Amino acid sequence: MKSSDRERIKLNPPTNITNRGTPHFVGRKDQLEQLHRELQNTDKLAICAIAGMGGVGKTELALQYALRYQHNYPGGLCWLSVRGGDLGTQLVSFGRRELGLTIPDELEFNDQVRYCWRNWPEGTVLIVLDDVHYFGKDYKQRIQPYLPPAQSRFKVLITSRQRPGASYRRIDLDVLSPEAALELLRTLVGQERIDKELNAAEALCKWLGYLPLGLELVGRYLDIHPNLTIAKVQKRLEKKKLAAKALLYPTEEGEMTAQLGVAAAFELSWQELPSEAQQLGSRLSLFAQAPFEWFLVENCVIETEDEDDSEEEQEELEELRDRFLVNRNLLQLTEYKTYRLHQLIR
């Protein structure tokens, strides 16, 4: 790297982040601070994962963190989209374009990746791996080989619908609090309109399960239909559920980080499930919205009276529940050891 390039990078840390994030970011101050602590409080390579269901705001939280704490990363910020993209190719492209590296073409591809890490500019670096949808064997083959070296100056932030192993620092991102959900609607629709229909607005937040993506999509829908009452919009949503226009795709009005609507975000997680887990999820959708004890599920599903066969079926159910539904944040385990599905998933 030329000395002139080094001076340029010192003044302007390299980054490929162009998205400025939603201007309606609310209710995540504690998670931002926790995320920063997790990434900074270590003397070796730090890897922290934001895990949560589709539409809960994982990518937005990662983006807001990168933007707000960019001064902590003078070595640069590199955003890599995992789903549908090859990490190594993205990394080598970043090295050439943003770092100004002259990577020898004659090097083997994996050596080109290592060349990037070895010649990365000085200073702490943030690497974001957005939407990691697999762990285990695929992760070891498709992601692990491209992770930075075990040096404390590299910080890796992962977003995923799945929960990674215990070896990773993890932040489980839940839906917004009722207060934050109402605040989000106010920023999108206007305080006067929300306060005028406060009870209806609170009911709408609850019906949407306090899901940030759902709230933002419906809030923007309300904004472009100023003559519709909030109660009327909720009736439309209840009638069409996830087929409603307001929940399908982000509107063209305003800037949104999410590239998918609520239905599409849920569908991505659903498609990854084996048929047995999909069948169990469908049965769970018949339960009430309130948290339920797992033995109720066993009573509904297990029909055999043979003790050995019953125990085997219990184990199979637990495997489907924990490995596929809970691990992908489609089913939530509460602090009271009960379970519940998100309202929109139901």
Secondary structure as the mmCIF struct_conf table of DSSP 4:
data_model
#
loop_
_struct_conf.conf_type_id
_struct_conf.id
_struct_conf.beg_label_comp_id
_struct_conf.beg_label_asym_id
_struct_conf.beg_label_seq_id
_struct_conf.end_label_comp_id
_struct_conf.end_label_asym_id
_struct_conf.end_label_seq_id
HELX_RH_AL_P HELX_RH_AL_P1 SER A 3 LEU A 11
BEND BEND1 ASN A 12 ASN A 12
STRN STRN1 THR A 15 THR A 15
TURN_TY1_P TURN_TY1_P1 PRO A 23 HIS A 24
BEND BEND2 GLY A 27 GLY A 27
HELX_RH_AL_P HELX_RH_AL_P2 LYS A 29 GLN A 40
BEND BEND3 ASN A 41 ASN A 41
BEND BEND4 ASP A 43 LYS A 44
STRN STRN2 ALA A 46 ALA A 51
TURN_TY1_P TURN_TY1_P2 GLY A 54 GLY A 55
BEND BEND5 VAL A 56 GLY A 57
HELX_RH_AL_P HELX_RH_AL_P3 LYS A 58 ARG A 68
TURN_TY1_P TURN_TY1_P3 TYR A 69 TYR A 69
HELX_RH_3T_P HELX_RH_3T_P1 GLN A 70 ASN A 72
TURN_TY1_P TURN_TY1_P4 PRO A 74 GLY A 75
STRN STRN3 GLY A 76 SER A 81
TURN_TY1_P TURN_TY1_P5 ARG A 83 GLY A 84
BEND BEND6 GLY A 85 GLY A 85
HELX_RH_AL_P HELX_RH_AL_P4 LEU A 87 ARG A 97
TURN_TY1_P TURN_TY1_P6 GLU A 98 GLU A 98
BEND BEND7 LEU A 99 LEU A 99
TURN_TY1_P TURN_TY1_P7 ASP A 105 GLU A 106
BEND BEND8 LEU A 107 LEU A 107
HELX_RH_AL_P HELX_RH_AL_P5 PHE A 109 ARG A 118
TURN_TY1_P TURN_TY1_P8 ASN A 119 ASN A 119
HELX_LH_PP_P HELX_LH_PP_P1 TRP A 120 PRO A 121
BEND BEND9 GLU A 122 GLY A 123
STRN STRN4 VAL A 125 ASP A 130
TURN_TY1_P TURN_TY1_P9 GLY A 136 GLY A 136
HELX_RH_AL_P HELX_RH_AL_P6 LYS A 137 ARG A 142
TURN_TY1_P TURN_TY1_P10 ILE A 143 ILE A 143
HELX_RH_3T_P HELX_RH_3T_P2 GLN A 144 TYR A 146
BEND BEND10 LEU A 147 LEU A 147
HELX_LH_PP_P HELX_LH_PP_P2 PRO A 148 PRO A 149
BEND BEND11 ALA A 150 ALA A 150
TURN_TY1_P TURN_TY1_P11 SER A 152 ARG A 153
STRN STRN5 PHE A 154 SER A 160
BEND BEND12 ARG A 161 GLN A 162
TURN_TY1_P TURN_TY1_P12 ALA A 166 SER A 167
BEND BEND13 TYR A 168 TYR A 168
STRN STRN6 ARG A 169 ASP A 172
HELX_LH_PP_P HELX_LH_PP_P3 VAL A 175 SER A 177
HELX_RH_AL_P HELX_RH_AL_P7 PRO A 178 VAL A 189
HELX_RH_AL_P HELX_RH_AL_P8 GLN A 191 LYS A 196
TURN_TY1_P TURN_TY1_P13 GLU A 197 GLU A 197
HELX_RH_AL_P HELX_RH_AL_P9 LEU A 198 TRP A 207
TURN_TY1_P TURN_TY1_P14 LEU A 208 TYR A 210
HELX_RH_AL_P HELX_RH_AL_P10 PRO A 212 ASP A 223
TURN_TY1_P TURN_TY1_P15 ILE A 224 ILE A 224
TURN_TY1_P TURN_TY1_P16 PRO A 226 ASN A 227
BEND BEND14 LEU A 228 LEU A 228
HELX_RH_AL_P HELX_RH_AL_P11 ILE A 230 LYS A 240
HELX_RH_3T_P HELX_RH_3T_P3 LYS A 241 ALA A 243
BEND BEND15 ALA A 244 ALA A 244
HELX_RH_AL_P HELX_RH_AL_P12 LYS A 245 LEU A 248
BEND BEND16 TYR A 249 TYR A 249
BEND BEND17 GLU A 252 GLY A 254
BEND BEND18 THR A 257 THR A 257
BEND BEND19 LEU A 260 LEU A 260
HELX_RH_AL_P HELX_RH_AL_P13 VAL A 262 GLN A 271
TURN_TY1_P TURN_TY1_P17 GLU A 272 GLU A 272
BEND BEND20 LEU A 273 LEU A 273
HELX_RH_AL_P HELX_RH_AL_P14 SER A 275 LEU A 284
TURN_TY1_P TURN_TY1_P18 SER A 285 LEU A 286
BEND BEND21 PHE A 287 PHE A 287
BEND BEND22 GLN A 289 ALA A 290
STRN STRN7 PHE A 292 PHE A 292
HELX_RH_AL_P HELX_RH_AL_P15 TRP A 294 VAL A 301
HELX_RH_AL_P HELX_RH_AL_P16 GLU A 307 GLU A 319
HELX_RH_PI_P HELX_RH_PI_P1 LEU A 320 VAL A 326
TURN_TY1_P TURN_TY1_P19 ASN A 327 ASN A 329
BEND BEND23 LEU A 330 LEU A 330
STRN STRN8 LEU A 331 LEU A 333
TURN_TY1_P TURN_TY1_P20 GLU A 335 TYR A 336
BEND BEND24 LYS A 337 LYS A 337
STRN STRN9 TYR A 339 LEU A 341
TURN_TY1_P TURN_TY1_P21 GLN A 343 ILE A 345
#
